[in-house]
Amino acid sequence: MTSPLNTPSPAVGSATDERWSPRLWGTLLVLCAAMFLDALDVSMVGVALPSIAGDLGLSTATLQWIVSGYILGYGGLLLLGGRAADLLGRRRVFLIALAVFALASLLGGLVDSGPLLIASRFIKGLSAAFTAPAGLSIITTTFKEGPQRNRALSIYTTCAATGFSMGLVLSGLLTELSWRWTMLLPAPIALIALVAGLRMIPHSDREDTRGGYDVPGAVTGTAAMLLLVFTVVQAPEVGWTSARTLLSFLATAALLAAFVTIERRSASPLLRLGVLRSGTQLRAQLGAAAFFGSYVAFQFIVTQYMQSLLGWSALQTALAFLPAGLLVALSSTKVGDVVDRFGTPRVIATGFAFLVAAYAIFLQVDLTPRYAAVILPSMLLLGAACALTFPSLNIQATNGVHDDEQGMVSGLLNTSVQVGGAVFLAVVTAVITAGDHEGTSPASPQAVLDSFRPGLAVVTAIALAGLLITLTGLRADRRARAPQPSVVVATSAGTRAERAEPVGVRD
C-alpha cells in the first residue's frame, strides 16, 4: 500500500487532471489495442484447437503446445521484457515488439505443419513478453496513482475483455471457414496500432544505466524461466518422475539460485528482490498465477467438452463463453470506482470467491447439455470474477512502485500470470490424460467425461488456493488503513542513495 502522504510524483506529461487530452486518450487506445490483440489471440486459438487438431492431425498432448508454445515464449522472457522497457525506453520496446507480433501472426496463418505453427506461436509469445510489460508500465508512469490510474487500468482491462469476447465469436465464425483466418486476423490490427503508436505514444526517458545492464542476471533469469516453463509443459508427455523431468527441475533450481545470487550483488538488477518483501506485492503475484492458471486450464477442458463430447460447433462454443466476456466488458469500467471504495484485497477476494463457485458449478456437467442450469451460471460467475480480479491485481501490483521500476514490476506480474498458466495447464493436462493410452480403442464419451472431472476438480482447488492467499491480505489491509509512518523496502546496492526518500508504506 502507499501512504497518501507519500504517493510517488507523476512523470512529466502524465495524467493529473480529471480531463484527459486527445493525445493521452490516443496513447491509452493504442495500448488497449495491444492488450485487445493479446486477449483476442488467446480466445481465438482456444476455440480453434479442435479444428487445428483435425486438419494437422495433432494429438491432445501435441495440441497443448499450440497454447503452451505461446506461454513458453511469453513467460520465459517477461522479466527481461519488463526490464528492457525501463532501460531502453518503453515506447521503443513496445513498438518494435508490436511489429514482431504482426509478422508472427502472418506466419501462423500460412504454415502447414504442427511444429511450424507452434514455432510461430512461440515467436508471438516472445513479442508479447515485451509489449505487455512495456504497455502496462507506460500506463502506470503516465497516469497518476489513485483514481486516475485505476480508471485507466479499468479501461485497459475492459479492452482485454472485449478482445476475449469478440475473439470467441470471431473464432467461431472464422473457424467455420478455416482456422487459418483466426491466426491471420491479428496481423492487420497490429499494423494499424503500430502506425498509430508511432504518432501517439510519447518518447519515454531511459533509466540511468551507468550501473550496467545486468547481463548475467538477464541470461540466468531468462534461462531459468524458459527451462521451467518448458519442463512443466513437457512433463505430462515424458512423465513427471522421469529422469529428464527431474534433471530439468534440478537445473531450473540451480539457475534460479544463481539468478538470486546475481541480483543480490548487482548494482542494476534485472529484478530488485526487495519488492517481494512486500506482502501486498507477493499476494498480487501469487494471486495472478492462480487466477490465470486456473482459467487457462478451465478453458482447455471446456472447449474439448463442448466440441468433442456435446458435438457443438466452434460458433456454438464461442457463444457459450460469450456471457462471461460481455459481463466483463460491461462492468470493468466501474471496477476502478469499486477499488477506490473497498480496496484491492476485498475486491480480489470477492472475485476469487466467484471463481471458485463458477468452477464448482461446472463440475455438475454431464453428456446432456444443461446450459441454463449449469453452463450459463458458471459463465456469469466467471465473468464477474474476471471483472473484479484482473484489474484489481494489476492495481495492487503497480501501486507504490517508482516509475523507474514500473516495467520491472509489470514484467514480474505478467511472468506470474504466464508461468501460472503454463504450470497449471500442464498439471491439469496430466490429470486428464493419466488414463489415456495410445493405440487403444477410442474411449467412450462417458469415459472421456470421467477423465475431465478430476481436471475440473484440480482447477477448482487452484482457485480455492488463490482465494485463501488473498484472504490473508484482508487483515493486512485493515492495518494499512490505520495511520502509520512510511517505511522503505530494502533496495539494491545501486539505489542505496534513494533510501532517504520515502517510496510508500508497504506491508
C-alpha positions in Angstrom: 0.0 0.0 0.0 1.1 3.6 -0.5 0.5 6.3 2.1 -1.5 9.2 0.7 1.3 11.5 2.0 4.0 9.7 0.1 2.5 8.9 -3.3 5.2 8.9 -6.0 5.1 12.0 -8.1 3.7 11.5 -11.6 6.0 11.6 -14.6 6.2 14.7 -16.8 3.2 14.8 -19.1 1.2 12.4 -17.0 -2.5 12.5 -16.4 -3.1 14.5 -13.3 -6.3 16.3 -14.2 -9.8 14.9 -14.5 -9.9 15.7 -18.2 -7.5 13.8 -20.5 -6.1 15.4 -23.6 -6.8 13.8 -27.1 -3.2 12.6 -27.3 -3.5 11.0 -23.9 -6.6 9.2 -25.0 -4.8 8.2 -28.2 -1.9 6.7 -26.2 -4.3 4.7 -24.0 -6.2 3.4 -27.0 -3.0 2.2 -28.7 -2.0 0.4 -25.5 -5.5 -1.0 -25.2 -5.3 -2.2 -28.8 -2.2 -4.3 -27.9 -4.0 -5.8 -24.9 -7.1 -6.4 -27.1 -4.9 -8.3 -29.6 -3.4 -10.4 -26.9 -6.8 -11.4 -25.5 -8.2 -11.8 -29.0 -5.4 -14.2 -30.0 -5.7 -16.3 -26.8 -9.5 -16.8 -27.2 -9.5 -17.4 -30.9 -6.9 -20.1 -30.6 -8.7 -21.8 -27.8 -11.9 -22.3 -29.8 -10.0 -23.3 -33.0 -8.0 -26.1 -31.3 -10.2 -29.0 -32.3 -10.2 -27.8 -35.9 -6.4 -27.4 -35.9 -6.1 -30.9 -34.5 -8.3 -32.4 -37.2 -6.6 -30.5 -40.0 -3.0 -31.1 -38.9 -3.5 -34.5 -37.2 -2.3 -33.5 -33.8 -2.8 -35.5 -30.6 -4.1 -33.9 -27.4 -0.6 -33.7 -25.9 0.8 -32.0 -29.1 -2.3 -29.8 -29.2 -1.4 -28.4 -25.8 1.8 -27.0 -27.3 -0.3 -24.6 -29.5 -1.2 -22.9 -26.2 2.0 -23.8 -24.3 4.3 -22.6 -27.1 2.9 -19.1 -26.7 3.2 -19.3 -23.0 6.8 -20.6 -23.2 7.9 -17.5 -25.1 5.7 -15.2 -23.1 6.6 -16.5 -19.6 10.2 -17.1 -20.4 11.2 -13.5 -21.4 8.8 -11.3 -19.4 11.3 -10.3 -16.7 13.7 -9.4 -19.5 11.0 -7.6 -21.4 9.9 -5.6 -18.4 13.5 -4.5 -17.5 14.2 -3.7 -21.2 11.3 -1.3 -21.2 12.8 0.5 -18.2 16.4 0.6 -19.6 15.8 1.0 -23.4 12.7 3.1 -23.4 9.1 1.9 -23.1 8.0 3.4 -26.4 10.8 1.8 -28.4 10.4 -1.6 -26.8 6.6 -1.6 -27.2 6.6 -0.6 -30.9 9.3 -3.0 -32.0 7.6 -5.9 -30.2 4.3 -5.0 -31.7 5.8 -5.2 -35.2 7.2 -8.6 -34.5 3.7 -9.7 -33.2 2.2 -8.7 -36.6 4.8 -10.7 -38.5 4.3 -13.7 -36.3 0.6 -13.6 -36.8 1.1 -13.6 -40.6 3.4 -16.6 -40.3 1.0 -18.5 -38.1 -1.7 -18.3 -40.8 0.5 -19.6 -43.6 2.2 -22.6 -42.0 1.2 -26.2 -42.9 2.5 -28.3 -40.1 2.2 -28.5 -36.3 5.8 -27.8 -35.5 5.8 -24.6 -37.6 2.6 -23.5 -36.1 4.0 -24.0 -32.6 7.1 -22.1 -33.6 5.0 -19.1 -34.8 3.1 -19.2 -31.6 6.5 -19.2 -29.7 7.6 -16.1 -31.6 4.3 -14.4 -30.9 4.8 -15.1 -27.2 8.3 -13.6 -27.4 6.9 -10.4 -28.8 4.1 -10.3 -26.2 6.7 -10.7 -23.5 7.9 -7.2 -24.4 4.6 -5.5 -25.4 2.7 -6.5 -22.2 5.1 -5.1 -19.5 6.0 -2.1 -21.7 2.4 -1.2 -22.3 1.4 -1.6 -18.7 4.4 0.4 -17.5 3.5 3.2 -20.0 0.1 3.4 -18.3 1.4 3.3 -14.8 4.0 6.0 -15.5 1.6 8.2 -17.4 -1.5 8.1 -15.1 -1.2 9.3 -11.5 -1.6 6.6 -8.9 -5.1 6.6 -7.5 -8.4 7.2 -9.2 -6.8 8.3 -12.5 -4.6 5.2 -12.8 -7.4 2.9 -11.6 -9.7 4.4 -14.3 -7.1 3.9 -17.0 -6.4 0.3 -15.8 -10.2 -0.4 -15.8 -10.4 0.7 -19.4 -7.3 -1.3 -20.3 -8.7 -4.5 -18.8 -12.1 -3.8 -20.4 -10.4 -3.9 -23.8 -8.9 -7.2 -22.9 -12.4 -8.5 -22.0 -13.8 -7.1 -25.2 -11.0 -8.7 -27.2 -11.6 -12.0 -25.5 -15.4 -12.0 -26.0 -15.1 -10.8 -29.6 -12.3 -13.4 -30.2 -14.6 -16.2 -29.2 -17.3 -15.1 -31.6 -14.9 -14.3 -34.4 -13.1 -17.6 -34.0 -16.4 -19.4 -34.1 -17.3 -17.6 -37.4 -13.8 -17.8 -38.9 -13.2 -21.4 -37.9 -16.2 -22.4 -40.0 -14.2 -21.1 -43.0 -10.7 -22.1 -41.8 -8.8 -22.0 -38.6 -6.1 -20.1 -40.5 -8.1 -17.0 -40.5 -8.0 -17.0 -36.7 -4.2 -16.7 -37.0 -4.2 -14.1 -39.7 -6.7 -11.6 -38.2 -4.5 -10.0 -35.6 -1.9 -9.0 -38.2 -3.7 -6.0 -39.8 -4.9 -4.8 -36.4 -1.4 -4.9 -35.1 -0.1 -2.9 -38.1 -2.8 -0.2 -37.5 -1.9 0.0 -33.9 1.8 0.3 -34.8 1.2 3.2 -37.1 -1.0 5.0 -34.5 1.6 4.3 -31.8 4.3 6.0 -33.8 2.3 9.2 -33.7 0.6 8.9 -30.3 2.9 7.4 -27.7 5.3 9.9 -26.3 9.0 9.2 -26.0 9.9 7.9 -22.6 13.1 8.5 -20.6 15.5 5.7 -20.1 16.8 4.7 -16.7 20.4 5.7 -15.8 22.4 2.7 -16.9 25.8 3.7 -15.5 25.5 0.7 -13.2 25.3 -1.7 -16.2 22.6 -3.8 -17.8 22.9 -6.9 -15.6 23.7 -9.2 -18.5 24.4 -12.2 -16.2 21.1 -11.7 -14.4 19.3 -11.4 -17.8 20.9 -14.7 -19.0 20.3 -16.7 -15.9 16.8 -15.3 -15.2 15.6 -15.9 -18.8 17.2 -19.3 -19.0 15.5 -20.3 -15.7 12.1 -19.2 -16.8 12.4 -20.8 -20.2 13.6 -24.1 -18.7 10.9 -24.0 -16.0 8.0 -23.4 -18.5 9.5 -26.0 -21.0 9.8 -28.6 -18.2 6.3 -28.3 -16.9 4.6 -28.3 -20.3 6.6 -31.3 -21.4 6.3 -33.3 -18.2 2.8 -34.7 -19.0 4.2 -36.3 -22.1 7.6 -37.6 -20.8 6.5 -38.3 -17.2 6.7 -36.2 -14.1 9.0 -38.6 -12.4 11.2 -39.4 -15.4 14.9 -38.7 -15.2 14.6 -36.0 -17.9 11.9 -34.1 -16.0 13.7 -34.4 -12.6 17.0 -33.2 -14.1 15.3 -30.3 -15.8 13.7 -29.2 -12.5 17.1 -29.5 -10.8 18.8 -27.4 -13.5 16.0 -24.8 -13.1 16.6 -24.7 -9.4 20.3 -24.2 -10.0 19.7 -21.4 -12.4 17.2 -19.6 -10.1 19.7 -19.9 -7.2 22.4 -18.3 -9.5 19.9 -15.6 -10.5 19.1 -14.7 -6.9 22.8 -14.5 -6.1 23.5 -12.3 -9.0 20.5 -10.0 -8.3 21.6 -9.5 -4.7 25.1 -8.3 -5.8 24.1 -6.4 -8.9 24.2 -2.6 -8.9 21.5 -2.5 -11.6 19.5 -5.7 -11.1 17.0 -7.2 -13.6 14.7 -7.8 -10.6 15.1 -5.9 -7.4 14.4 -8.7 -4.9 13.3 -6.2 -2.2 9.9 -5.7 -4.0 9.0 -9.3 -3.0 9.3 -8.4 0.7 6.0 -6.6 0.4 3.2 -8.9 1.4 0.9 -6.9 -0.9 3.1 -7.4 -3.9 3.6 -11.1 -3.1 -0.1 -11.7 -2.8 -0.7 -10.0 -6.1 1.9 -12.2 -7.9 0.6 -15.5 -6.4 -3.0 -14.4 -7.0 -2.3 -13.7 -10.6 -0.7 -17.1 -11.1 -3.6 -18.9 -9.5 -6.2 -16.8 -11.4 -4.8 -17.2 -14.9 -3.6 -20.7 -14.4 -7.0 -22.0 -13.3 -8.7 -20.1 -16.1 -6.5 -21.4 -18.9 -6.9 -25.0 -17.7 -10.7 -24.5 -17.4 -11.0 -23.1 -20.9 -8.9 -26.0 -22.3 -11.2 -28.6 -20.7 -14.5 -26.8 -21.5 -13.6 -26.3 -25.2 -12.9 -30.1 -25.5 -16.0 -30.9 -23.6 -18.3 -28.8 -25.7 -17.0 -29.7 -29.1 -15.8 -33.3 -28.6 -18.5 -34.6 -26.3 -21.5 -32.4 -26.9 -20.8 -32.1 -30.6 -21.2 -28.3 -30.6 -19.7 -26.3 -33.4 -17.0 -23.7 -32.9 -19.6 -20.9 -33.1 -21.8 -22.6 -30.5 -18.8 -23.0 -28.2 -17.9 -19.3 -28.6 -21.5 -18.2 -27.9 -21.5 -20.3 -24.7 -18.4 -18.4 -23.4 -19.8 -15.0 -24.6 -21.8 -14.1 -21.5 -18.6 -14.1 -19.4 -16.9 -11.8 -21.8 -19.8 -9.5 -22.2 -20.2 -9.2 -18.4 -16.6 -8.2 -18.1 -16.8 -5.7 -20.9 -19.9 -4.1 -19.4 -18.6 -3.9 -15.8 -14.9 -3.4 -15.9 -15.1 0.4 -16.4 -16.7 0.6 -13.0 -14.1 -1.6 -11.2 -11.8 1.4 -10.6 -14.5 3.1 -8.5 -15.2 -0.2 -6.6 -11.4 -0.5 -5.8 -11.3 3.2 -4.7 -14.1 2.5 -2.2 -13.3 -1.0 -0.9 -9.6 -1.6 -1.6 -7.9 -4.2 -3.7 -7.8 -7.0 -1.1 -11.6 -7.1 -0.6 -12.3 -6.9 -4.4 -9.8 -9.6 -5.2 -11.1 -11.9 -2.5 -14.7 -11.4 -3.8 -13.5 -12.2 -7.3 -11.8 -15.4 -6.3 -15.0 -16.5 -4.4 -16.9 -16.1 -7.6 -14.3 -18.0 -9.5 -14.4 -21.0 -7.1 -18.2 -21.0 -7.3 -18.1 -21.0 -11.1 -15.8 -24.0 -11.3 -17.7 -25.9 -8.6 -20.9 -25.5 -10.5 -19.4 -26.7 -13.8 -18.4 -29.9 -12.1 -22.0 -30.9 -12.5 -21.9 -31.2 -16.3 -22.8 -34.5 -18.0 -23.3 -35.8 -21.5 -26.6 -33.9 -21.8 -26.2 -30.2 -22.3 -27.5 -28.3 -19.2 -26.9 -24.7 -20.4 -29.4 -22.8 -18.2 -28.8 -24.8 -15.1 -25.0 -25.3 -15.2 -23.2 -23.7 -18.1 -24.7 -20.2 -18.0 -24.4 -19.7 -14.2 -20.8 -20.8 -14.4 -20.1 -18.4 -17.2 -21.8 -15.5 -15.5 -19.8 -16.1 -12.2 -16.7 -16.5 -14.3 -17.3 -13.1 -15.9 -17.9 -11.4 -12.6 -14.7 -13.0 -11.2 -12.7 -11.7 -14.2 -14.2 -8.2 -14.0 -13.2 -7.9 -10.3 -10.0 -9.8 -10.1 -7.8 -9.0 -13.1 -7.8 -5.2 -12.9 -7.5 -5.3 -9.1 -4.4 -7.5 -9.3 -2.9 -5.0 -11.8 -3.7 -2.1 -9.5 -2.3 -3.8 -6.4 0.9 -4.9 -8.1 1.8 -1.5 -9.5 0.7 0.8 -6.6 3.5 2.3 -4.6 6.2 1.5 -7.2 8.6 4.1 -8.5 8.3 5.0 -12.2 11.8 3.6 -13.0 10.7 0.2 -11.7 7.2 0.0 -13.2 8.5 -2.0 -16.2 10.2 -4.5 -13.8 7.1 -5.0 -11.7 4.8 -5.2 -14.8 7.1 -7.9 -16.2 7.1 -9.7 -12.9 3.3 -9.7 -12.8 3.0 -11.0 -16.3 5.6 -13.6 -15.6 3.5 -14.8 -12.7 0.4 -14.9 -15.0 2.1 -16.9 -17.8 4.2 -19.2 -15.6 1.0 -19.9 -13.6 -0.8 -20.7 -16.8 1.9 -23.0 -18.1 2.3 -24.9 -14.8 -1.4 -25.4 -14.0 -2.3 -26.2 -17.6 0.4 -28.9 -17.7 -0.8 -30.3 -14.3 -4.4 -30.4 -15.4 -3.5 -32.0 -18.8 -1.5 -34.6 -16.9 -4.5 -35.4 -14.8 -6.8 -35.6 -17.8 -4.5 -37.9 -19.8 -3.4 -40.1 -16.9 -5.5 -43.0 -18.1 -5.1 -42.4 -21.8 -3.1 -45.0 -23.7 -2.0 -44.5 -27.3 -3.0 -47.3 -29.6 -6.0 -48.5 -27.6 -9.6 -48.3 -28.9 -11.3 -44.9 -28.6 -12.7 -44.2 -25.2 -16.5 -44.0 -24.7 -18.0 -40.5 -24.2 -18.7 -41.3 -20.6 -15.0 -42.3 -20.1 -13.8 -39.1 -21.6 -16.1 -37.1 -19.4 -14.9 -39.0 -16.4 -11.4 -38.1 -17.3 -12.4 -34.4 -17.4 -13.8 -34.4 -13.9 -10.5 -34.8 -12.0 -9.1 -32.0 -14.1 -12.1 -29.7 -13.2 -11.6 -30.6 -9.5 -7.9 -29.6 -9.8 -8.9 -26.3 -11.4 -11.4 -25.6 -8.6 -8.6 -26.4 -6.0 -6.3 -23.9 -7.7 -8.9 -21.2 -7.5 -9.6 -22.1 -3.9 -5.9 -21.7 -3.1 -5.9 -18.3 -4.7 -8.8 -17.3 -2.5 -7.1 -18.4 0.7 -4.0 -16.4 -0.3 -6.0 -13.3 -1.0 -7.9 -13.6 2.3 -4.6 -13.2 4.2 -4.4 -9.7 2.8 -7.6 -8.5 4.4 -6.1 -8.2 7.9 -3.0 -6.5 6.4 -5.3 -4.1 4.6 -7.0 -3.1 7.8 -3.6 -2.5 9.4 -2.5 -0.4 6.4 -5.6 1.8 6.6 -4.6 2.9 10.1 -2.2 5.9 10.4 1.4 4.7 10.3 4.9 6.0 9.4 6.4 5.5 6.0 8.8 2.6 5.5 11.1 1.7 2.6 11.5 -1.7 1.1 15.2 -2.6 1.1 16.9 -1.5 -2.1 19.9 -2.9 -4.0 23.4 -1.5 -3.7 22.9 0.6 -6.8 20.0 2.5 -5.3 21.0 3.0 -1.7 21.2 6.7 -2.2 17.4 6.7 -2.7 16.7 5.3 0.8 16.3 8.7 2.3 13.3 9.3 0.1 10.1 7.5 1.2 8.5 5.3 -1.5 5.4 4.4 0.3 4.0 2.2 3.0 4.1 -1.5 2.2 3.0 -4.3 4.4 
